[in-house]
Amino acid sequence: MAKKVSTKKAETEQAEAPVIIRNEVDQAVERRLVALYTLQTVDSEIDKIKIIRGELPQAVQDLEDEIAGLNTRIENFSADIKATEAANKARLTEIEEHNEQIKKYQKQQDNVRNNREFESLNKEIEFQSLEIQLCERKNKEGKAKISDLKQHIEAAKVLLGNRQKDLDAKREELSSIIEETEKDEQRLLAKSKEQEQYIDERYLVGYKRIRNAARNGLAVVQIDRDACGGCFSAIPPQRQMEIKMHKKVIVCENCGRIIVDDDIAAKAKAQLEK
């Protein structure tokens, strides 16, 4: 009789064992779903803060890039002016040398012995004169180039001043918004990191992948009027029942978002209010 009781007790324990394991698995899945939805809620709040800032960060970056480009342009123009001035100065020295050569050849003409020597010296004088004319023409072109470059620099400086004013205004506006939202953002970022610790790596990677692909940043959504809260595709009753059982992470067959029920959403809200 005792042996029968013992056998019956063992059979009872064996029957109950799978139930205990199943409950433990269910709780683990539920904790994972709560953490995922909590993370989504936190990340959505961070998104709202970024929306409040709007395109200001990008506008500031664009202005900074444009200002850097204008400064580079001015530096290049200035360097070009210096190079042109140096070339003009070098040609003035050449002109002096050519004039010295002309004087030398003219002096030699006074002591020539025949017409052939005179004509040869005369050609040298003509050549030196042509070199002088070429240097003078290049110097004239150089002066015109310098004048044109200076105008470009002045225009760039005016534009630079205007862009700097725009940048200062945008920075001030962005700083004001950041100051208003920074505390909330830091709190939410810390909460986001905290929630990530409760999510397995593969689910976290999947969450981020879905979130990055979604236009509205939603990777975890609730059932909304018997449909996916992300793409609004209808969810069959049997599928809804599976979602409410919390036995596994279920994704939308249409958009791939993770779907949770109201119970998970309520628990996530309670988690955030702690």
ChimeraX attribute file (.defattr): number of C-alpha atoms within 10 A of each C-alpha:
attribute: neighborCount
match mode: 1-to-1
recipient: residues
	/A:1	6
	/A:2	7
	/A:3	8
	/A:4	9
	/A:5	10
	/A:6	11
	/A:7	12
	/A:8	12
	/A:9	12
	/A:10	12
	/A:11	11
	/A:12	11
	/A:13	11
	/A:14	11
	/A:15	11
	/A:16	11
	/A:17	10
	/A:18	11
	/A:19	11
	/A:20	11
	/A:21	11
	/A:22	12
	/A:23	12
	/A:24	12
	/A:25	15
	/A:26	16
	/A:27	14
	/A:28	15
	/A:29	17
	/A:30	21
	/A:31	18
	/A:32	21
	/A:33	29
	/A:34	25
	/A:35	23
	/A:36	28
	/A:37	27
	/A:38	26
	/A:39	28
	/A:40	23
	/A:41	21
	/A:42	22
	/A:43	20
	/A:44	17
	/A:45	16
	/A:46	20
	/A:47	15
	/A:48	13
	/A:49	18
	/A:50	17
	/A:51	11
	/A:52	13
	/A:53	17
	/A:54	13
	/A:55	12
	/A:56	18
	/A:57	15
	/A:58	10
	/A:59	16
	/A:60	18
	/A:61	14
	/A:62	13
	/A:63	19
	/A:64	15
	/A:65	12
	/A:66	16
	/A:67	20
	/A:68	13
	/A:69	13
	/A:70	18
	/A:71	16
	/A:72	12
	/A:73	16
	/A:74	21
	/A:75	13
	/A:76	14
	/A:77	20
	/A:78	16
	/A:79	12
	/A:80	15
	/A:81	20
	/A:82	13
	/A:83	14
	/A:84	18
	/A:85	17
	/A:86	13
	/A:87	16
	/A:88	20
	/A:89	13
	/A:90	13
	/A:91	19
	/A:92	16
	/A:93	13
	/A:94	15
	/A:95	20
	/A:96	12
	/A:97	14
	/A:98	19
	/A:99	17
	/A:100	13
	/A:101	16
	/A:102	20
	/A:103	13
	/A:104	13
	/A:105	19
	/A:106	16
	/A:107	12
	/A:108	13
	/A:109	18
	/A:110	9
	/A:111	10
	/A:112	13
	/A:113	9
	/A:114	9
	/A:115	10
	/A:116	10
	/A:117	14
	/A:118	18
	/A:119	13
	/A:120	13
	/A:121	20
	/A:122	16
	/A:123	13
	/A:124	16
	/A:125	20
	/A:126	13
	/A:127	14
	/A:128	20
	/A:129	17
	/A:130	13
	/A:131	17
	/A:132	20
	/A:133	13
	/A:134	14
	/A:135	20
	/A:136	16
	/A:137	12
	/A:138	15
	/A:139	20
	/A:140	13
	/A:141	14
	/A:142	19
	/A:143	16
	/A:144	12
	/A:145	16
	/A:146	20
	/A:147	13
	/A:148	13
	/A:149	18
	/A:150	16
	/A:151	13
	/A:152	15
	/A:153	20
	/A:154	12
	/A:155	13
	/A:156	18
	/A:157	16
	/A:158	12
	/A:159	15
	/A:160	20
	/A:161	13
	/A:162	13
	/A:163	17
	/A:164	16
	/A:165	12
	/A:166	15
	/A:167	19
	/A:168	14
	/A:169	13
	/A:170	17
	/A:171	17
	/A:172	12
	/A:173	14
	/A:174	19
	/A:175	16
	/A:176	13
	/A:177	17
	/A:178	17
	/A:179	11
	/A:180	12
	/A:181	16
	/A:182	14
	/A:183	11
	/A:184	15
	/A:185	20
	/A:186	12
	/A:187	12
	/A:188	19
	/A:189	17
	/A:190	12
	/A:191	16
	/A:192	19
	/A:193	12
	/A:194	13
	/A:195	19
	/A:196	16
	/A:197	11
	/A:198	16
	/A:199	19
	/A:200	10
	/A:201	11
	/A:202	8
	/A:203	15
	/A:204	16
	/A:205	12
	/A:206	15
	/A:207	21
	/A:208	15
	/A:209	12
	/A:210	19
	/A:211	18
	/A:212	13
	/A:213	12
	/A:214	16
	/A:215	8
	/A:216	11
	/A:217	16
	/A:218	22
	/A:219	26
	/A:220	25
	/A:221	22
	/A:222	21
	/A:223	19
	/A:224	17
	/A:225	10
	/A:226	15
	/A:227	17
	/A:228	26
	/A:229	20
	/A:230	23
	/A:231	14
	/A:232	15
	/A:233	15
	/A:234	17
	/A:235	18
	/A:236	10
	/A:237	10
	/A:238	9
	/A:239	13
	/A:240	19
	/A:241	12
	/A:242	14
	/A:243	21
	/A:244	17
	/A:245	13
	/A:246	22
	/A:247	17
	/A:248	16
	/A:249	16
	/A:250	17
	/A:251	17
	/A:252	21
	/A:253	12
	/A:254	13
	/A:255	15
	/A:256	17
	/A:257	24
	/A:258	25
	/A:259	25
	/A:260	27
	/A:261	19
	/A:262	12
	/A:263	14
	/A:264	24
	/A:265	19
	/A:266	14
	/A:267	18
	/A:268	21
	/A:269	15
	/A:270	12
	/A:271	12
	/A:272	13
	/A:273	7
	/A:274	5
